[in-house]
Amino acid sequence: PVSVSRHTVRHSLSQLSAVMVKHETPDRWPALFTLLNQSTKSNNPMDRQVGLLLLSKVVESNPEPFKPHYRQLLQLFGTVLQDLDNPTAMYYCILTLTAMTAYTGTEEMNLMRSLIPTLIIALRHLIKADQDQASEAMEVFDELMESEVSIMVPHIAEIVHFCLEVRKRNTTLTDSLRVKALSCIAFLIRLKSKTVLKQKLLNPILQTVFPVLSAAPPPGEEDPEDEENSNEDDTDNESPKHFAAQVIDTMALHMPPEKLFHQLMPLTQACLASDNPYKRKAGLMCLAVLAEGCADHIRTKMLSSMLQTVCQSLSDSNQVVRSAGLFALGQFSEHLQPEVSKYCAELMPLLLAYMSALNQAKIGHVTKAFYALENFLENLGSEIEPYLPTLMETMLSALSNAENLKLKELAVSAIGAIANAAKEKLVPYFLPVIESLKGFLTDTRDEMRSLQTQALDTLSVLARTIGKEVFSPLAAECVQLGLNLTNAIDDPDLRRCTYSLFSAVSTVSPDCLNPHLTAITTIMLLSLKSTEGVTVSQWASWLQTLPILTTQDLAVYSISTQFSVENAYIDEKEDTFVLLFLCPALQKLLGVVLPSFLEAVHSERERQVVMGVLEAMNAVLKACQGEALQSPGRLQDISQAIRDVLKKRTVCQDGGGDEADEDEQQAEYDAMLQEFAGEGIPLLASAVPAETFQPYLNELLPLIMNKLSYTVADRSFSVGTLGEILQSLVNVSGGRACAGKLSNQLLPVLVAGVRDCDSEVRNNSVFALGALAQAAGPLVAQDYPMMLSLFSNLLSKEQDRRVIDNLCAALCRMIMSNMEGVPLEQVLSTHVHSWDVILGHCLCLPETQNTLVMLLRDVAQRHSQEFEGAMKSLPAEQKMKLTGAVSQS
């Protein structure tokens, strides 16, 4: 008791000293340096412990003022870390090193680098002495990698082997230590995957990770994700198995697929063939986490076989395996589009049959089934139509009959996914869905909160997808429902979803918001002012300005404030800002937002953050168009940012020291980063006159076209972006002349794309040729014969429905832009067998309807027999629409 009391007093005194140092720089407290110098160098082990405890607390409290002493401290640490008989002193020493790391400069690098081997030895001894302290001390690796990874590069093999050793040690080690070791390995792979491969560390890592991934839980227990009350959105799963999967996920994101799969797949296949259900689960989890990072490789080379494996797992005798199979199918549906949707005819009956047999299943397993179904439905589009009756019968039954609120919540979420795919085709089911949602939103019981949040989200989706005529009569009632909830219930998630609903309603029936603008704005301003659940940099000084700020000022400041955590309160503020964005003061907002975005693109280290920023900037450009580019130099600045990303000149694209970084295949995130940047080019092209954007476009086009010689995904991205740019030129001043100038440069590229072996590249190339014909009009009339011949050859052998659809759309655009240039009789007589497809597609292009109606009448008169034959092959609904269109005077 006496020693415990002394220990508590020491900690309290050191904490008090830390508080004092935070408010009084240490150079004005010479007695502190004297005490630290004497105690840390004392011959008495207990004195050294106390001195290092005090040092750790004061440096952690205020690291920067100690910078002049860093070299001296690092030399001290070199001695302390070799004091293996004093683990407590080593622990405090490592905590101090962790606090210092982010502030060290180049002059301390060599000293820091030389400490790594000694640090590893010290951690080995600390693990034996105190596992909790060792687990905390291992965070020094995270800090070193985050702040200056080059310190670690010469010692990567030693660090990996140390972490693998921790993982393989006997079961007396805590899960926390094992998780730290696996987390460290994942971090190293993310930052230095090329080095891991070069030093042949992939195989030993996999040999250690797979036993963790496939381990059975203790008798009578389940893995956290298989427990009855498991939550798919739960981010607190800190089990070693979870982090083992994270290691493979990180490999998939940051290693070339060919190199990874060569060593990974034999282990995966052995698991899948095992009699042990937890090994089969491990194999499926492995396939699932590969889907995002290796999407291109799987889509083009392995999708069929992997899908077959996953589908077979859904009939496994063990529910643990079936759950893993559902998770894998959900991941495939999310990351392997559009190819995975081609298997709709095989997968939808399987999923529907599986859903019908879930009546007695545990809710945790039902959640995984809905996850798989929802992700697959989201991307089906019109292909969902044959399955709508069965789907909606299942969902409406769950809404009205299920006693379990979680099941109702899952059904409501699934209806949102169905609406995204079905759009107006959901109209027959709209009223019963709305009645159920209204019932949920007027129930004030606390246990309804999660269901209400989901109901608001789905209501927002319906507002945007079901059609203005259908939703508008209910818009005012929906706004009132949202206001009633925010007035009655204090919940950030609920407010966030309410703001999203208001935003959706504003796109359908903006007038219904007018009577409530005061109430809505008041709620939003309170959300922005609130500090609950949020740690904000310089929040106090920001709050001091609030009394004199207008509504517009608040919106401006809200976006420029940097938040240091992410939670429901942050999400609420983000959605608040989105809605406020619809209010006044647009230019004031843009003046803060866009420079902040551009700064983040250039200086932010995390690729995922930059992707988010680029996505947000694209959303602003899409919403504001020319308004976003009024400020002098803004068009140039945004174009420069896009160019820098495409040239890999931003901080987050810096390889960090490996000489061969740029010669190896880039990780999937790098490709995604460039895709987000490329998406901004057509948005700029549609926002300003063509002659204004032409100089910037001339600089950006070669960077897009350079990707044509790379992977299938790169080729698809390149021609797809070219098509979007050309389509953007259709409606801007000077667009036709600009497209005409580009035609000689782009035509050979797009023609080659139409002949590509990959259907996605062909699809995007055909779309781009149609966009070129529409944008350039008569300026490319001389190229029509070549384009028609190209399309004729393609139509005679193409099997992909999407390519045929875009080919039909391209023909329509050619006709619309220059009817004289298209020999209609020749086209009709050559392709009359395909006119059932063409006729079915034409109604999907509102901008060409007048031209097409004239064309259809001409076809019906000149080629009546062939026209009637094509009509007979159409569904009754389309036949009726076309007959009406042709017969109208």
Residue, then its C-alpha position, 0 to 999 in steps of 0.5 A: p500500500v505504501s509503494v502504491s501510494r508513493h507511485t500515485v503521488r509521483h504520477s500526480l506531481s509529474q502531471l502537475s509539472a506537465v500542466m505548468v510546462k504547458h503554460e510556462t515554457p521550460d527555459r523559464w524554469p531552470a530548476l526543472f532542467t536541473l532536476l531532470n538532468q540529475s534524476t535521469k543520470s542518477n545511479n539509483p534505479m528508482d531515481r532514474q524511473v522518477g526522472l524519466l516519468l517526469l520527463s515523459k509527462v512534461v515533454e508529452s504536455n509541450p514537446e516543441p520547447f524541448k527541441p533544442h535539447y532533442r539531441q541530448l535527450l536522444q543520446l540519453f535514450g540510447t543509454v536508458l534503452q540498454d538498461l534492461d533490468n529497469p523496464t519501467a525506466m525503458y517504458y517512460c523513455i519510449l513514451t518520451l520518444t513517442a511524444m518527441t517524434a513528430y517534432t524532430g528535424t533532419e539533424e536528429m534523423n541519424l540519431m533516431r535511426s540508430l536507436i531502432p535496433t536498441l528500441i526493438i530489444a528494449l520492447r522484447h524485455l518490456i513484453k516480459a515485464d509488463q504487457d500493458q506497458a509494452s502494448e502502449a510503448m509499441e505505439v512508438f512505431d506508429e508515430l515514427m512511421e507517421s512522422e518520418v518513415s525514412i527512419m524505419v526503412p533500413h530496419i523494416a525487416e527487423i521490425v517485421h520479424f519482431c512483430l511476427e515474433v510477438r504474434k507467434r509467441n505463446t498464448t499468454l500474450t494479450d490480444s492488445l499486444r497481438v493487435k499492436a503487432l499486426s497493426c504495425i505490419a499493416f502500417l508498414i505495408r501501407l507506407k513501404s509495400k515495395t520494400v516489404l516485397k523486395q526484402k521477401l517479407l511477404n511470405p513470412i507475414l502471410q504464414t503468420v497471418f493465416p493461422v490468426l485468420s483461421a483460428a477457432p474461438p475458445p470453446g463456447e465463444e464466437d468471433p465478435e462478428d458472428e455474435e448475435n448482437s454484432n453490428e456491421d458498422d461497429t468499428d470497435n472490433e479490436s480482435p487479432k483476427h480482425f487485424a489479420a484481415q486488415v493486413i491482407d486488405t492493406m496488401a491488396l490495396h498497396m501491392p501488385p496483384e500478380k505478386l500478391f496472388h502468387q503467394l496468397m492464393p495457395l493459402t486461401q485455396a487450402c483454407l477453402a478446401s478444409d473440413n474446418p469451418y473456421k478455415r473455410k471462413a478465413g478463405l472467404m474473408c480473404l477473398a472478401v478483403l481482396a475485392e477493393g484493392c485488387a478489383d481490376h485484377i479480379r474483374t478481368k481474370m478471376l471473377s467467375s471462379m471467385l463468384q462460384t466459390v462464394c455462391q457455393s459457400l451460401s449452401d454450406s452446412n455451417q452458418v459461420v461460413r455462410s455469413a462469411g460468404l454473404f460478406a464476400l458477396g457484399q464486398f464483390s457487389e460493392h467493388l467489382q462493378p459493373e462486371v459483377s452485375k452481369y451475373c444478375a440472372e444467377l445471383m438474384p434467384l440465389l439471394l432471393a431464395y436465401m432471404s426467403a429461408l431466413n425466418q428463423a435465423k439469428i438477426g446477426h446473420v440476417t444483417k449479413a444477408f441484407y448487406a449482400l442483397e443491398n450492395f448487389l441491388e444498388n448497382l442493378g439499375s433497370e435489371i432489377e425490374p423482374y425481381l421487384p414484386t418478390l423483393m417488395e413483397t419481402m420488404l413490405s412483409a418485414l415492415s408490417n409483420a416483423e416484431n424485431l426493430k432491427l429487421k424493420e431497419l434492414a428492410v427500410s435500408a434495403i428499400g432505399a437501395i431498391a429505389n436507387a436502382a428501380k427509380e420510377k418503377l417503384v411507384p406501385y409500392f410507394l404508398p405502402v412504403i410511405e405509410s410505414l415510414k410515417g409510422f416509424l417517424t411519429d413513434t417517439r420511443d427511444e428504441m426507435r431511434s436507429l430505425q427512424t434514422q434509417a427511415l429518414d435516409t430512405l425517405s431522402v432517397l425516395a425524394r430524389t428517385i421516385g419522380k417529382e410528380v409522385f413525391s411533391p404532394l408529400a414534400a411539405e408533410c415530410v419537412q414537417l415530420g423532420l422538424n417535429l423529430t428535431n424539436a422532440i429528440d436531441d440526437p446528432d444522427l437524427r439531425r444529420c438525416t433530417y438535414s439530408l431530407f431537407s436537402a433532397v426535398s429542396t430538389v423536388s419541391p423547394d417552395c415547401l421549405n419557405p414557410h420553415l426556413t427560419a426554423i430550419t436555419t435556427i436548428m442548423l446554426l445551433s448544430l454548427k455552434s455546438t461543441e458536443g462530442v467534438t474536439v476542434s482546433q482553435w474552437a474557443s477563438w472561433l466561438q468568440t466571433l459567433p455573436i457578430l456573425t451572420t448566417q452566411d458567415l457561420a456557413v463559411y467558418s463551419i467549412s474552414t474549421q478543422f475537426s480532430v475527430e470523426n463521430a456522429y456530431i461531425d457528420e451532423k455538422e457536415d450535413t448541416f453545411v451541405l444544406l446551408f450551402l443551398c442558402p445565401a452567400l455562395q461566393k463567400l462560401l466558395g472563397v473559403v471552401l475552394p482554396s481550402f480544398l486546393e491546399a489539401v490536395h497539394s499538402e495532405r499526406e493521406r490519399q484517402v483524405v485527398m480523394g475525399v477532398l477531390e470528390a467534395m470539390n467535384a460536387v461543388l463544381k457540379a452544383c455551382q458550375g460557373e459560379a464556382l469559377q468567377s474568382p480570378g485565377r480559380l479556373q487556373d488553380i483548379s486545373q493546376a491541382i488536377r494536373d498535379v494529381l495526374k502527374k503525381r506531384t502531390v504530397c500524398q503521391d510521394g513514394g517516400g524514398d524507394e528508388a523503384d516506387e514509380d516503376e512498379q504498379q501503383a496501388e488501387y488508391d493511386a488509381m482512384l485518386q487520379e480518377f477523382a481528379g479526372e472527373g473534375i475535367p468535364l465539370l470544368a469544361s461544362a462550367v465555362p465557355a470552351e474558348t476559356f477552358q481550351p488552354y487548360l484542356n490542351e494541357l490536361l488531355p495528354l495526361i488523360m491519353n497517356k493512360l491508354s497504354y496501361t491497364v484495362a482500368d486505365r484505358s476505361f478511365s481514359v476513354g470514359t473521361l474523354g467522352e464526358i469532356l466531349q459531352s460537356l462541350v455540347n451545351v457550352s459556348g464555342g463547344r462545337a468549334c472546340a470539339g471539331k479541333l479535338s476530333n483529329q486528335l481523339l478519333p484514332v484513340l476512340v476508334a482503337g477503343v471500340r476495338d478493345c478486347d475489354s467490354e468496358v473500354r468498348n462501351n466507353s469508347v462508343f459513348a465517346l464517339g457518339a458524344l464527339a458526333q453530337a458536340a462537333g456536328p457537321l465538323v466531323a461529317q467527313d468521318y461518318p462513313m468510317m464511324l458507321s462502318l465501325f459500328s456496323n462491324l461491332l453490332s454484328k458481333e457484340q454480346d454486351r448489352r451495355v455496349i449495344d445500348n451505347l452504340c444505339a445512343a451514338l447512332c441517335r446522336m449522329i442522326m440528331s447532329n447531322m441527319e444528312g450525314v447518315p444514310l438511313e436506308q442503308v443503316l436500316s437495311t443492314h441492321v434491321h435485326s438490331w432495331d428491336v434493341i435500337l427502338g427500345h433504347c431510343l425512348c431513354l434519350p429525352e434530348t433526341q425524342n423529336t428527331l427520333v419520332m420523325l425517324l420512326r415515322d420514316v422507318a414505318q413508312r419506308h420499311s413497314q415489314e421490317f418495322e413490324g417485325a421489330m415491333k413484335s419482338l418488343p415488350a408490350e409496354q414499349k410496343m404501345k409507346l412506340t405505336g402511339a409515337v408513330s401514329q401521332s400527327 
